[in-house]
Amino acid sequence: MSAIARILIDRGFVVSGSDAKGSHVLTGLTARGVKTAIGQRAENLDLLTGGPTAVVISTAINPSNPELAAARERGIPIVRRASALAALMDGYRRVCVAGTHGKTSTTSMLTVALQHAGVDPSFAIGGELNESGTGAHSGSGDIFIAEADESDGSFLAYSPHGAIITNLEPDHLDHHGSAEAYTAVFDQFAQRIAPGGFLIACVDDPGVAALVGRLGVGSPRVIGYGRSATADVLLRDSEQFGHGSRMTIETQGRSHTLTLDVPGEHMALNAVAAFAAGLALGIDAEPLIDGLARYTGVRRRFEFKGRAAGVVVYDDYAHHPTEVSAQIAAARTIVGQGRLVVIFQPHLYSRTQTFAVAFGRALAGADLVIQMDVYGAREEPQVGVSGQLIVDAIPAGTAIVVYEPSMAATATTAAALLVPGDVVITMGAGDVTMIGPELLELLTAGEESR
């Protein structure tokens, strides 16, 4: 939503909006000229003289939201977020990045690579680039890069010139209802690629490979990427290098060496996807490789938060078992002799209930897990569904587990358990991101008192 607001204000629209609580994002929008309010009330519609001509909403907005209810009563047109973004992309060469995991990082990598190649793309990303501190920009070029959210099927509002699908496995079953329905919406998305367009597909992923196999006559040009011998853009010889990795990318009979400044096999694959999309857009390989080498990450994607008392703290958005497992594996490459400590907050009661066993298996890869209670977001609490489900699912003899259901006590609990050399990741899609700074303050205070 903040991305859409930024692009609208850049294009000369008068924009207002509200959020449930203050944040640096809201402060940044205010500085750019957006009229903002903290707290959601019907009178916020009057932030603009005469009221808004349209109200844009995300899927996180409850139908009973007072601003939404007031807009309906006043007859103000209500526009879904995806429809608004689709309208902003009209007239551009649109590239939409989809997949169960890795959308934000891949969209960001492609954006940074194009910027370093001398292209000024417009972009809308579900995160903030470390390089620019923003997740949106209205560029001067003819390319628009957008993260495509499948959670409610709203990415079917887009008709991209090109698309990336990073992977495909069941998620968001609270909306889609079944794994089959979730898969079907990706099939429909691939069919919406414009004639003459392209699909960058991870052929290593079984779900994506099956989707490619279902494409029929008139389907887009498919460019496969990955480690598989069938890939058109092949990832080879990836190895850990410092905080990131060094790899070889082969395509069209040429080899390219890329040193990436973010760790993990999943990030290496995301970089190859971005490289393949850049080539498909007609950009030369060398500036793309140079741009990807300069990519330093996105806020909340293994974001370094600080160091105190010999403990290093990162923050990550992982909220699906596959993402949790991938980030733990990536973190393992930099832990050294210390312990890997994960402070995990599950996101949504429905997801916790569906994936509790898978979360347990994923978290078993840590040395110490401090398990928080569920961040409900848009959902009401469900009887019998709590963080304890995940605690019970972590296999015996693997990670040490501490259950801390109190958000207010989590940082204190963690600080008492940590020792020099530990690497901590606060992990989840909710307000667990607030724990890192508090934890660093506690560790610093403890160090100074000794």
C-alpha positions as CSV (number, residue, x, y, z in Angstrom):
1,M,0.0,0.0,0.0
2,S,2.8,2.4,0.8
3,A,4.3,1.7,-2.6
4,I,1.1,2.7,-4.4
5,A,0.9,5.9,-2.3
6,R,4.5,6.8,-3.2
7,I,3.9,6.3,-6.9
8,L,0.6,8.2,-6.9
9,I,2.2,11.2,-5.1
10,D,5.2,11.1,-7.5
11,R,2.7,11.3,-10.4
12,G,1.0,14.4,-9.0
13,F,-2.0,12.9,-7.3
14,V,-3.2,14.1,-3.9
15,V,-3.1,11.2,-1.5
16,S,-4.2,10.5,2.1
17,G,-4.1,7.4,4.2
18,S,-4.0,5.9,7.6
19,D,-2.3,3.0,9.5
20,A,-3.1,1.3,12.8
21,K,0.1,2.5,14.4
22,G,2.9,4.9,13.6
23,S,6.1,3.7,11.7
24,H,9.0,5.0,9.8
25,V,7.0,4.1,6.6
26,L,4.2,6.4,7.7
27,T,6.7,9.2,8.6
28,G,8.3,8.8,5.2
29,L,5.0,9.1,3.4
30,T,4.1,12.2,5.4
31,A,7.5,13.8,4.4
32,R,6.6,13.2,0.7
33,G,3.3,15.0,1.0
34,V,0.9,12.2,1.8
35,K,-1.7,13.3,4.4
36,T,-1.5,10.6,7.0
37,A,-3.3,9.6,10.2
38,I,-2.6,7.1,12.9
39,G,-5.7,5.0,13.8
40,Q,-8.5,4.1,11.5
41,R,-11.6,6.2,11.8
42,A,-14.4,7.3,9.5
43,E,-13.3,11.0,9.8
44,N,-10.0,10.1,8.1
45,L,-11.8,10.3,4.8
46,D,-11.9,14.1,5.4
47,L,-8.1,14.4,5.5
48,L,-8.5,15.7,1.9
49,T,-10.7,18.7,1.3
50,G,-13.9,17.4,-0.3
51,G,-12.9,13.8,0.5
52,P,-11.2,11.2,-1.8
53,T,-12.3,10.3,-5.3
54,A,-11.4,6.7,-4.6
55,V,-10.4,4.5,-1.7
56,V,-7.7,1.9,-2.3
57,I,-7.7,-1.1,0.1
58,S,-5.6,-4.1,0.7
59,T,-6.7,-7.6,1.5
60,A,-5.7,-7.1,5.1
61,I,-8.6,-4.6,5.6
62,N,-11.5,-6.1,7.5
63,P,-14.9,-5.4,5.8
64,S,-16.1,-3.7,9.0
65,N,-13.2,-1.2,9.0
66,P,-14.7,2.2,9.8
67,E,-13.0,4.0,6.9
68,L,-14.2,1.4,4.4
69,A,-17.7,1.4,5.9
70,A,-17.8,5.2,5.6
71,A,-16.6,5.1,2.0
72,R,-19.4,2.7,1.1
73,E,-22.0,4.9,2.8
74,R,-20.7,7.9,0.8
75,G,-20.7,6.1,-2.5
76,I,-16.9,6.6,-2.9
77,P,-15.5,4.0,-5.4
78,I,-13.5,1.3,-3.6
79,V,-10.5,-0.1,-5.5
80,R,-8.5,-3.2,-4.6
81,R,-4.8,-2.7,-4.3
82,A,-4.0,-5.0,-7.2
83,S,-6.4,-3.1,-9.5
84,A,-4.8,0.2,-8.5
85,L,-1.3,-1.2,-9.2
86,A,-2.5,-2.6,-12.5
87,A,-3.7,0.9,-13.6
88,L,-0.3,2.4,-12.6
89,M,1.5,-0.1,-14.7
90,D,-0.6,0.6,-17.8
91,G,1.6,1.7,-20.8
92,Y,4.8,0.1,-19.4
93,R,6.7,-3.0,-20.2
94,R,5.4,-4.8,-17.1
95,V,7.4,-7.6,-15.3
96,C,5.6,-9.2,-12.4
97,V,7.4,-11.5,-9.9
98,A,5.3,-14.3,-8.4
99,G,5.9,-17.4,-6.3
100,T,5.2,-18.7,-2.9
101,H,8.6,-17.5,-1.6
102,G,11.3,-15.1,-2.7
103,K,9.1,-12.5,-4.5
104,T,10.4,-9.5,-2.6
105,S,14.1,-10.4,-2.9
106,T,13.8,-11.3,-6.6
107,T,11.8,-8.2,-7.5
108,S,14.4,-6.1,-5.6
109,M,17.4,-7.8,-7.3
110,L,15.9,-7.2,-10.7
111,T,15.2,-3.6,-9.8
112,V,18.8,-2.9,-8.5
113,A,20.3,-4.7,-11.5
114,L,18.3,-2.6,-14.0
115,Q,19.2,0.6,-12.1
116,H,22.9,-0.2,-12.3
117,A,22.5,-1.0,-16.0
118,G,21.4,2.6,-16.6
119,V,17.7,1.9,-16.8
120,D,15.4,3.9,-14.5
121,P,12.5,1.4,-13.9
122,S,9.3,2.1,-12.0
123,F,8.9,-0.4,-9.2
124,A,6.5,-1.6,-6.5
125,I,8.0,-4.0,-3.9
126,G,6.7,-5.5,-0.7
127,G,9.8,-4.4,1.1
128,E,12.3,-1.5,1.3
129,L,15.6,-1.7,-0.7
130,N,18.7,-1.2,1.5
131,E,20.2,0.9,-1.3
132,S,17.4,3.5,-1.5
133,G,15.4,2.9,1.6
134,T,12.2,2.7,-0.4
135,G,10.0,0.1,-1.9
136,A,8.5,2.2,-4.8
137,H,9.6,4.6,-7.4
138,S,8.0,6.2,-10.5
139,G,10.9,6.0,-13.0
140,S,11.6,7.6,-16.3
141,G,12.1,4.4,-18.2
142,D,9.5,2.2,-20.0
143,I,9.8,-0.8,-17.6
144,F,7.7,-1.4,-14.5
145,I,8.8,-4.1,-12.0
146,A,6.2,-5.3,-9.5
147,E,5.9,-7.9,-6.9
148,A,2.8,-10.0,-7.6
149,D,0.9,-11.2,-4.5
150,E,-1.0,-14.5,-4.9
151,S,-2.4,-14.6,-1.4
152,D,-5.9,-13.7,-2.5
153,G,-5.5,-14.3,-6.2
154,S,-5.4,-10.6,-6.8
155,F,-2.4,-10.9,-9.1
156,L,-4.9,-12.0,-11.8
157,A,-5.5,-8.2,-12.2
158,Y,-2.2,-8.0,-14.0
159,S,-1.4,-8.7,-17.7
160,P,2.4,-8.6,-17.6
161,H,4.8,-8.5,-20.6
162,G,7.0,-10.8,-18.6
163,A,6.8,-12.8,-15.4
164,I,9.0,-14.7,-13.0
165,I,7.7,-17.6,-10.9
166,T,10.2,-18.6,-8.3
167,N,8.5,-21.6,-6.8
168,L,5.0,-23.0,-6.1
169,E,3.9,-24.9,-3.0
170,P,0.7,-24.6,-1.0
171,D,0.1,-21.5,1.2
172,H,-2.7,-19.1,2.0
173,L,-5.2,-21.9,2.2
174,D,-7.4,-19.7,4.4
175,H,-8.3,-18.0,1.2
176,H,-7.8,-20.6,-1.5
177,G,-9.2,-23.5,0.4
178,S,-7.0,-26.3,-1.1
179,A,-3.6,-26.9,-2.6
180,E,-5.3,-27.6,-6.0
181,A,-7.0,-24.2,-6.0
182,Y,-3.8,-22.5,-5.0
183,T,-2.0,-24.1,-7.9
184,A,-4.8,-23.3,-10.3
185,V,-4.5,-19.6,-9.7
186,F,-0.8,-19.7,-10.7
187,D,-1.8,-21.4,-13.9
188,Q,-4.3,-18.6,-14.6
189,F,-1.6,-16.0,-13.9
190,A,0.8,-17.6,-16.4
191,Q,-2.0,-17.5,-19.0
192,R,-2.3,-13.7,-18.5
193,I,1.2,-13.0,-19.8
194,A,0.8,-10.9,-22.9
195,P,1.3,-12.4,-26.4
196,G,5.0,-12.3,-27.2
197,G,5.9,-12.1,-23.6
198,F,8.1,-14.4,-21.5
199,L,8.0,-16.5,-18.3
200,I,11.1,-17.0,-16.2
201,A,10.5,-20.3,-14.4
202,C,12.5,-22.1,-11.8
203,V,12.7,-25.6,-13.3
204,D,14.3,-27.0,-10.1
205,D,11.0,-26.5,-8.3
206,P,8.5,-29.3,-8.8
207,G,5.5,-27.0,-8.6
208,V,6.8,-24.6,-11.3
209,A,8.1,-27.5,-13.5
210,A,4.6,-29.0,-13.4
211,L,3.0,-25.6,-14.3
212,V,5.3,-25.3,-17.3
213,G,4.3,-28.7,-18.4
214,R,0.6,-27.7,-18.4
215,L,1.1,-24.6,-20.6
216,G,-0.7,-25.1,-23.9
217,V,-0.7,-23.6,-27.3
218,G,-0.2,-19.8,-27.4
219,S,1.7,-19.9,-24.1
220,P,4.5,-17.4,-23.4
221,R,8.1,-18.1,-24.2
222,V,9.5,-20.0,-21.2
223,I,13.0,-19.4,-20.0
224,G,13.9,-22.0,-17.4
225,Y,16.5,-21.3,-14.7
226,G,18.1,-23.3,-11.9
227,R,20.6,-26.1,-11.4
228,S,18.7,-28.6,-13.6
229,A,20.5,-29.6,-16.8
230,T,17.3,-28.5,-18.6
231,A,17.7,-24.9,-17.5
232,D,18.3,-22.2,-20.1
233,V,20.0,-20.1,-17.5
234,L,22.1,-22.5,-15.4
235,L,23.4,-21.9,-11.9
236,R,26.7,-23.7,-11.2
237,D,29.5,-23.8,-8.7
238,S,27.8,-21.8,-6.0
239,E,29.8,-21.5,-2.8
240,Q,29.8,-19.5,0.3
241,F,32.0,-16.4,0.1
242,G,32.2,-14.1,3.1
243,H,28.6,-13.0,4.0
244,G,27.4,-14.0,0.6
245,S,28.2,-16.4,-2.2
246,R,30.1,-16.7,-5.4
247,M,28.6,-18.6,-8.4
248,T,28.8,-19.2,-12.1
249,I,25.9,-18.5,-14.4
250,E,25.8,-20.1,-17.8
251,T,23.5,-19.2,-20.7
252,Q,23.7,-19.1,-24.5
253,G,27.2,-20.6,-24.4
254,R,28.7,-17.9,-22.1
255,S,29.7,-18.1,-18.4
256,H,29.4,-15.2,-16.0
257,T,30.8,-15.1,-12.4
258,L,28.7,-13.4,-9.8
259,T,29.7,-12.6,-6.2
260,L,26.5,-11.9,-4.3
261,D,26.5,-10.0,-1.0
262,V,23.6,-12.0,0.6
263,P,23.9,-15.6,1.8
264,G,21.9,-18.7,0.9
265,E,21.1,-21.0,-1.9
266,H,17.7,-19.5,-2.2
267,M,19.2,-16.0,-2.8
268,A,21.5,-17.4,-5.4
269,L,18.5,-18.8,-7.3
270,N,16.7,-15.5,-6.9
271,A,19.7,-13.7,-8.4
272,V,19.7,-16.1,-11.4
273,A,16.0,-15.4,-12.0
274,A,16.6,-11.6,-11.9
275,F,19.6,-12.0,-14.4
276,A,17.4,-14.1,-16.7
277,A,14.6,-11.5,-16.7
278,G,17.1,-8.7,-17.4
279,L,18.4,-10.6,-20.4
280,A,14.8,-11.2,-21.6
281,L,14.2,-7.4,-21.4
282,G,17.2,-6.8,-23.7
283,I,19.7,-5.7,-21.2
284,D,23.4,-6.7,-21.6
285,A,24.7,-9.4,-19.3
286,E,27.7,-7.4,-17.9
287,P,25.8,-4.5,-16.3
288,L,23.3,-6.9,-14.9
289,I,26.0,-8.9,-13.2
290,D,27.6,-5.7,-11.9
291,G,24.2,-4.6,-10.5
292,L,23.5,-7.9,-8.8
293,A,26.9,-7.8,-7.2
294,R,26.0,-4.4,-5.7
295,Y,22.7,-5.7,-4.2
296,T,22.8,-5.6,-0.4
297,G,19.3,-6.8,0.5
298,V,15.9,-5.7,1.6
299,R,14.6,-4.6,5.0
300,R,13.4,-7.6,7.0
301,R,15.2,-10.1,4.7
302,F,18.0,-11.3,6.9
303,E,18.5,-7.7,7.8
304,F,21.4,-7.0,10.1
305,K,20.1,-5.1,13.2
306,G,23.2,-4.8,15.3
307,R,25.8,-6.4,17.6
308,A,26.0,-6.2,21.4
309,A,27.7,-8.2,24.1
310,G,29.2,-10.5,21.4
311,V,25.8,-11.3,20.0
312,V,24.8,-10.5,16.4
313,V,21.1,-9.9,15.7
314,Y,19.3,-10.2,12.3
315,D,15.6,-9.8,11.4
316,D,13.8,-11.8,8.8
317,Y,10.3,-12.0,7.3
318,A,10.1,-15.8,6.9
319,H,6.7,-17.0,7.8
320,H,6.2,-20.3,5.8
321,P,8.1,-23.5,6.8
322,T,10.1,-23.6,3.5
323,E,11.2,-20.0,4.1
324,V,12.1,-20.7,7.7
325,S,14.2,-23.7,6.7
326,A,15.9,-21.8,3.9
327,Q,16.9,-18.9,6.1
328,I,18.2,-21.2,8.9
329,A,20.3,-23.0,6.3
330,A,21.6,-19.7,5.0
331,A,22.4,-18.4,8.5
332,R,24.3,-21.6,9.2
333,T,26.9,-20.6,6.7
334,I,27.9,-17.5,8.8
335,V,27.4,-18.7,12.4
336,G,30.8,-20.3,12.8
337,Q,31.4,-21.8,16.2
338,G,28.5,-20.0,17.9
339,R,24.9,-21.0,18.3
340,L,22.0,-20.2,15.9
341,V,19.1,-18.8,17.9
342,V,15.7,-18.2,16.3
343,I,13.0,-16.1,17.9
344,F,10.0,-17.2,15.9
345,Q,6.5,-15.7,15.8
346,P,4.0,-17.7,13.7
347,H,1.8,-15.6,11.5
348,L,-2.0,-16.3,11.3
349,Y,-3.9,-19.0,13.3
350,S,-4.9,-20.8,10.1
351,R,-1.3,-21.0,8.9
352,T,-0.1,-22.2,12.3
353,Q,-2.7,-24.9,12.4
354,T,-2.0,-26.1,8.9
355,F,1.8,-26.0,9.1
356,A,2.6,-26.6,12.8
357,V,4.4,-29.9,12.1
358,A,6.4,-28.5,9.1
359,F,7.4,-25.4,11.2
360,G,8.6,-27.8,13.9
361,R,10.8,-29.7,11.4
362,A,12.1,-26.4,10.0
363,L,13.0,-24.9,13.4
364,A,14.8,-28.1,14.4
365,G,17.7,-26.7,12.3
366,A,18.4,-24.0,15.0
367,D,20.3,-24.6,18.2
368,L,17.9,-22.6,20.4
369,V,14.3,-21.6,19.5
370,I,12.4,-19.0,21.5
371,Q,8.9,-19.7,20.4
372,M,6.4,-16.8,20.6
373,D,2.6,-17.0,20.4
374,V,0.7,-16.5,17.1
375,Y,0.4,-13.0,15.5
376,G,-3.2,-13.1,14.4
377,A,-3.2,-10.2,12.0
378,R,-6.6,-10.2,10.3
379,E,-7.8,-13.4,12.1
380,E,-9.6,-13.9,15.4
381,P,-8.0,-16.4,17.8
382,Q,-8.8,-20.1,17.4
383,V,-9.3,-22.4,20.3
384,G,-6.4,-24.8,20.7
385,V,-4.2,-22.9,18.2
386,S,-1.1,-21.3,19.7
387,G,2.7,-21.3,19.5
388,Q,2.6,-24.4,21.7
389,L,1.6,-26.4,18.7
390,I,4.9,-25.6,17.1
391,V,6.8,-26.3,20.3
392,D,5.3,-29.7,20.5
393,A,6.2,-30.4,16.9
394,I,10.0,-29.7,17.2
395,P,11.6,-33.1,17.2
396,A,13.2,-34.2,20.5
397,G,16.9,-34.1,20.5
398,T,17.2,-31.2,18.1
399,A,16.9,-27.6,19.1
400,I,16.5,-26.4,22.7
401,V,13.0,-24.8,22.9
402,V,11.7,-22.2,25.2
403,Y,8.1,-21.1,24.8
404,E,7.5,-17.4,25.6
405,P,3.9,-16.5,24.8
406,S,4.2,-12.9,26.2
407,M,5.4,-10.4,23.5
408,A,6.4,-8.0,26.3
409,A,8.7,-10.6,27.9
410,T,10.3,-12.0,24.8
411,A,13.3,-9.8,24.6
412,T,14.1,-10.2,28.4
413,T,13.7,-14.0,28.1
414,A,16.0,-14.1,25.1
415,A,18.7,-11.8,26.7
416,A,18.9,-14.1,29.7
417,L,19.7,-17.1,27.5
418,L,22.2,-15.6,25.1
419,V,26.0,-15.9,25.3
420,P,28.8,-14.3,23.3
421,G,29.1,-15.8,19.8
422,D,25.4,-16.4,19.4
423,V,23.7,-15.3,16.1
424,V,20.0,-14.4,16.6
425,I,17.3,-14.1,14.0
426,T,14.0,-12.6,14.9
427,M,11.6,-14.3,12.4
428,G,8.1,-13.9,11.3
429,A,5.7,-11.6,9.4
430,G,4.2,-9.9,12.5
431,D,5.6,-7.5,15.1
432,V,8.4,-9.8,16.1
433,T,10.6,-7.2,14.1
434,M,10.3,-5.0,17.2
435,I,12.2,-7.5,19.4
436,G,15.6,-7.0,17.8
437,P,16.2,-3.4,18.8
438,E,14.9,-4.1,22.4
439,L,17.1,-7.1,22.7
440,L,20.2,-5.1,21.6
441,E,19.4,-2.5,24.2
442,L,19.1,-5.1,26.9
443,L,22.4,-6.8,25.9
444,T,24.2,-3.4,25.8
445,A,22.9,-2.5,29.2
446,G,23.9,-5.8,30.6
447,E,27.4,-5.5,29.2
448,E,27.8,-2.0,30.6
449,S,26.7,-3.0,34.0
450,R,29.4,-5.7,34.3
